[in-house]
Amino acid sequence: MASGNEFRIIDGSLQDRFMKLRTKIQFYGGGFGNGKTSCTCVKAIQLMKDYPGSHGAVLRETLPKVTTTTMKEFFKWLPKSWIKSFNKQERVLTLINGSTCVFSYLVQQGSGSDTTSNVLSATFDWVLVDQVEDPGIVYKDFTDLLGRLRGSTKYTGDDPTMPKTGPRWLFLACNPTRNWVYKKLIAPYQLFKRTGKITEDLVYNYNKKELLMEVVEGSTYENKDNIPEDFIETLEMTYKGQMKDRFLNGKWAGYEGLVYPEFDVARNMIPHKWVENYYNELKDKYQLTILEGFDYGLAVPSCYMLGFVDPYGNIILLDGYYEKEKTTEQIATAINQIRMKWGVFGLDILADPAIFKRTIIDKMKNISLAEEFFSNYNLRMIPAQNDILSGIAKVTGYLSVNKMHQNPFTKEYNSPYLYVSDKLEFFENEISNYYWSKSNKDEYQDKPVDKDDHAMDTLKYMLTFRPDISKVIIQNKKKSSIPTTWSEIDDDTEYE
């Protein structure tokens, strides 16, 4: 393929393995910069060449994402001499051999309960979905796309392994995630590869007894020959621990056994400025329910979190404190500063029941930690519910996606009821590493690993008097949904 850029495929490399896939669904996963978008675009271009007159689609979650990223990458590798025309308004590319490709999006903005664009009403010979883990793309989009692969264009190349018509292929590019992509596609695939077990979600042809999906995945390091020298070094400085496993090493296995697999950074973590603005907007109009929780620690971190309940039943964590080896005075001072910042005074803080039993000597007499916080710092603590499993069940309910519920920040449907300011990095770190413990037989048990769980405990305390999510959903059915006025905006990108 001749173009102004050089696309190198090394024998045995990720790109080589992906180019050789022939299954109906071809999945390219792994770490940042491992060649996912480039390789899937190159393979799509090859199909346009070898299936003259074919029709394909390059898709992302939203229009700005496809036009500013994937479409640019596609044109980078497409030889200009192959182009007959490009309709910028419709974003339809036509090659001189009659093949066409539309660059579009899956999430419909500003259309009420309709969640997909009209791209799902067309038929295609092939489809490429870049960043399929984007939060607006759901499992139904995947199944609907499979139903749109009905093309019968004839193959004119000389590779005997290629389908004679179609080819009716779906390319998926993705970074490791914990949403439906992992649960519905990757986990069943990995289980089958490990054990041969066929589960309900496995994409499998029962008549031919073969997989309909194959996966190529690898770390950022496996593409080091095609990326700038300082790219990996920058990522290594940015990502540590599990985040490094996910975004550099491209590991999925680290997500097995999580207590809260429903949690998704892209969906649940919200820019702090958005949260701050939302709080300030609501507090002038409503009598908001304020939530506070506290978990005491000395050698381990003490954790305090402040949140609120919006008029639609969403719980939003606004601010917090997370420090270890601090005195009671330092902890109390930090909590009072946070309360003062947000205008919160005189409310009860739901706390670990242990602080009502743990005593210290104050003015020659024994008092509990809870008494010290109240008598010396005017912080009134009350015992929270400390049952671990019931608390986890309640949190899981608020994290779970509800089809008809809107995200109060993005106005997207298929959203949960729990959101966290991205200022609370400690929360993200804990929940992403909060696993069920294992027995001596390597089997998961009904109790989490008792380590680095202070924010997780604090969250459970905060929900002590909140209703189970089922009651919140029933109440919200009586209210109108959050208004939305979304629209897609095209960019001014031009191609010669």
N, C-alpha and C positions, 0 to 999 in steps of 0.2 A: 504494500500500500504506500503510494507516494504522496507525501504532503510536505509542508514546510517544516515539520517536526519529525523526530526519529522516535519510533516506538519499538523498544527492544524487547524481544521475547527470548529468554534464556531457557534452554531445555531443562525441564523439571521444575521451573519456577512457578510461582503462583499464577502468573499470567498464562504460562504454557498449559498448566493444568486446567485453568478455566476455559481457555480457547478450545480445548479438546472435549469439553463436556457436551453430551448429546441428549440429556434428559429434557423433559418438557419444562421443568423448573430448574433454573441454574442459579445457584446462590453463591455470591462472593462476599465473604465476611472477613472480620479481623480488625487489626489495629489501624489507627490513623495513618494515612499516607502509604498504605500497602498496595495501591494501584487499583482500587475497586472501581472508581468512576472512570478512569482512563480506559481500563481493560473492557469494561462492559460497553462503553461507547464504541471502542474499536471493533468489538465483535458485532455490535448492531450495524455499524457502517459496512462491515463485510457482508452481512445478510442483505443489506440494500443493494449491494453490488451483485451478489450471486443469485438473487431472486428478483429479476427485473420486473417492475410493475407492482412490487409488494408494498404493503402499507404497514407502518409501525408507529409506535408511540414512545416518547421519552417523558417520564412522569416524575413529579415530586409532590410533596405535601401541598405546597402553595405555588402560585404563579411566580412571585418574586424569587423563590428558591430555585425554580427550574430555569428561569431566564438568566439569573446572575451566577449560577454555578454550573449545573449539568449541561445546559445548552452551550455555554462558552467552551466547556471541555470537549463537547461533541464536535463543534466547528474547528477546534484546534487540530483535531486529527483527520478531519474530512478534507481530501484533496479538492482544492477549489475548481479544478478542471472537471470534476464530476457534477458540479452544481448547475442545474438549469435555472432554478429560481428559488427565492425565499420570500414568502408572504409574511411580512413582519406583523401585520395586524392579526392574522389568524395563526401565526407561528407554524406555518406549514412549509417544510422543505421538500423540493422536488429535484430529483437527479435527472441527468440526461437520458438514463435508461428507463425512466418512468416510475421508479420507486419513489414513494413519499413517506414523510415522517412528520408527525405533529408533536410539538413540545407543549405539554399541558400539565394540569394539576389535578389532584384527587379530591381535596377538601373544598367544598362549595362554601363560599363566604356570603353571608347576608341572604340566606335562602330559607330561613325558618328551620323546619325539622329535616330538610333535605341535606344530607351530609356528603353527597358526592357530586362531582362535576359531570357534565354531559359526555365526558370522554367514555363513560361506561355504557353509553348507548351505541357506540361504534363497534366495528369488528376489525381485527388486526391479524397480520401474519406473525408479528412479534411485538413484545412490550418490554421496556426497560423501566424499572422503578428504582430510582436512586434514593438512598437513605430511607429505606422502607420502615426503619424504626421511628421516624418522626411521629410525634404524639397524635397528630390528626389522622394518620393512616390507621385503619382498623382492619380486623380480620376479614370482615365482609368485603372490603375493597379487594383483598387478595382473591377471595373466591369469585367475586364478580369478574375480575380481570381474566381469570381462567376461562370463564364462560364467553369472553369476547375474542378468544384466540381461535378464529374459524377460517383463517385465510387458506387458500389453496394454490398460491402462486407456485409455478414450476421452478425447480432448481436448475441452474445452467452451469454450475461449476463442475470441477473434476474430482471432488472428494467423495468416494463411495460411502463414507460414513454419514454423510448429510442426508436429511429427509428429502424425498423426491418432490414434495410439495410443502407449502407452509412457510416456515417450518413449525409455526404455532408454538413458539418458545416464549417463556417469561424469564427475564433476567432480574434478579434482586440483589442490590448492593446494600450492605448494612454493617454498622459497628455493633459490637456486643451490647445487648440490652436485656432488660428483664420483663419487657412487655409481651404482648401476644406473639411476637416473632419468635421469642425464645420458647414460650410455653407451647405454642401450636406447631411450630416448624422445627426448630433446632433440637429441643429436648427429645421429641419422639424420634427424630433422625439419629441423634447420638445414641439413644437407647437401642435402637435397631442395629446400629453399627457395632455396639458393644456386645449385645446379647442375642440379636436376631428376633427380638420380641416385636410383634406388630401391634401397635396400639391404635385406638380409634382415630387419633389425630395424625397418624403417620400418612404422608402423601404417598400412596402405594397403589399399584395396579394389581388387583387381586386375580384377574384373569391371567395375566402374564407372569404374575408373581415376581414383580420387580419394582424398584423405587421409581417414582415419577420425579423425584428431586435429588440432586446431588449438590454437595456443598464443598467449595474450595475456600479455605480460610488460613490466615497466617498473620504473623506479627509485622509490625512496622519494619523490623530489622531485615525481613526477607525481601524488602524492596529497596534496600539501601543503595543499590546501583542506579536507581532512577529518581532519587530525591536529593535535595541539597545537603551538603555535608553537615550543616549546623541544625538541620530539621530535627533529627533524633535527639541531639544534645539538648535542644530547647524543650522538647517533650519530656525528657528525663528530669529536667529541672522543675517542670510544671506538675507532673503527675507522680504520686507516690503510692505505695501500698496497692490496694485493690484497684484504684484508679489507673495505676500503671499497668496492672494485669489486664485491665479492660481495654485501655486506649493504645497501649504500645504492644503488649503481648497478645492482645486479641483473644483473651480467654473467656469462655462462656461458663466453664465448670464452676467458677467461683461463686455463681449465683445459686447453686443447688443448696438446699437446706436453709435458705434465708427465712427468718421469721415473717418478714414483710415483703414477699416478692412482688406485691402490688405496687410498691413504691417505685416511682419513676422520676428521676431528677428533672427531666424535661417537662414533666407534667405537674409535679408537686412543689418544686422549688421555684419561687417567684422572685423577680428582681425586687430588691428591698424598697426602691423608690416607689414601685407600683403599690406595694403593701402599705407603705407610709401614706401615700396619697389616698388610698382606699379607706384607711382608718380615719384620717382627718375629714374626709368627705362624709363618712357615715356618722361619726360621733356628734356632728352638728344637727343631724336629722333624726337620730334614733337613740333610744336608751340601750346601748350595747351591753351585752353580757360579757364581762371580762373574765378571763380564765388565767389563773396563776398556779404554778406548781413548783415544788422545791424538793430536791434530793440532796441531803447533806453528805459531804465527804471531807476527809482531811488528807490522808495519803493519796486518795483518789479524788477526782474533781467533785466539787459541789456544783449542782446545776439548778438554775432558776430559769423559768421560761414564762413569758407574758404573751397571752393571745386574746382573741376576741371571737365572738360568734356574730356573723353578719345576719341580716334579715332573712336570708335564704337557707340558714342552717349550716353554712360553711364555717369550719373552724380554721382560723388563720393565726399562725404563730408569728408574732411581731418582733419580739426582742428577747434577749436572754443573757445569761451569765454562766460561764463554765471555766472554773479555775480550781486547781488543787493546792494543798498546803497553805491555805489562807486562814487567818483567824476569824472568829465569829464577827468581830467588829468590821473586818475588811469585807466579808461576805455581805453583811447587813448594809454597809455603806453602798456597795455596788448595786444591791437590789433597790435601795431607796432612790438612788440616782436614776435607775431605769424607770421606776414608778413615777418619779417627778417629771421626767422627760415626756411621758405619755399622759400625764394628768390622772394617774391612778393612785388613790389614797384610801386607807381605812378598810380595805376589803380583806376577806379571809384568803390565805394562801394554803392550798391543798398540799400537804407535805407527807413525807415518809413517816409512818406511825412510829418508827424507831426513835425519832428525836424526842418523843414524849416519854420515853423510858430511859434514854441516855442522859445521865446527870453530870453536872460540873459543880465546882465549888464557887459560889458567888457571895461575897460579903459574909463569909464564914458559915454559909449554909448550902446544902445541896439543893439544886434546882435542875429541872430538865432543860435541855437545849431549847425546846419550844418556849419555855418560860423566859429564858434569857433573851431570845429574839424579841419577845413582846415587851418585857419590862424595861429593857435597855435601849431597844431600837424601834419600838412601836410597830413591829411586824407580827401580826396575829396569825399563827399557824393553826390549822385544824387537821386532824388525821384524815388521810385519803384512803380510798379503797386500795388494798395491797394484794388482792388476789391476782396472780400473774396471768393465768390463762383467760380469765374473764376480761381482764384489762386488754390483753392482746386481741381477743375476739372483737372488742369494741373498737379498738384502733383499726383493725383490719377492715371493719365495716366502713369507717370514714375514708380509708384509703382506696377502697374498691370503686371502680368506675361504674357510674350509673348512666344508662343509655340516654335518658331524657334530662339529665342534669347538666347545667351550664357552668363552665369555669367562670367565676366572677371577674377574672382579669382578661382572659382572651375571648370570652363569650362562646367558646366551643362547647358543643354537646359531648357526650361520652366522657364525663368528667367526674372526679371524686369530690368529697366534701372536706378534705384536709389539705391545707396549703401552708408552706413554710417560707419565710423570708430567706433569701440566699445569703443574708448576713449571718445566719446561724449555721456556719460551716460545720460546727461540732455535731449538729443534728444529722446532717447528711453523712458525715463520717461514721457515726454510730449506726444509723439505720442500714447503711450499706454493708456493715460488718456484723450485723446482729443475727446470729445463727442459732438453730436448735442444737442442743447438745446431742452427743452420740453415746451409745452404750458400749460395753466391751465387745459386743458383737458387731460394732460398726453400724448400728441401727439408730435412726433418729428417735429422740425421746420427747415427751411433752413438757419440756422445760428448756428455756434458752440457756446458752452459755453465760455463766455468771461473770462477765468481764466487759468492761467498757460499755455499760448499759445505763448510764446515769441519765442521759437525755431520754432514753426509752422509758425508764421508770417515771421520770417527771411527766412525760406525755400521758402515761396511764393515770397518774394522779390527777392531772388536769381534767380528765374526762370522767372523774368519779360520779358527778351528778348530771352528766350529759346523757340524754336518752340514747338507746341503741339506734343505729342508723335507720332501721326499718320504720321507726316512729317518726324520724325526721322526714323521711321520704313521703310518708302518708300526709303529714302536715303540709309539706310543700306543694302537694297536688292541689291544695285549695288556693294557692297563690299564683299569680302570673309569673311567667318566666322572666329572667333578667333580659331587658331589652338589648338588642344588638343592631348595629348599623355598619356591618363590615362590607367592604368592597375590595376587589382585586385591582391592583394598579400595575399596569404594564411599565416596563422600563424603556429607555431610549436606545437600547443596544442596536447597532447596525452591523450588518455583515455585507461584505462585498460579494 
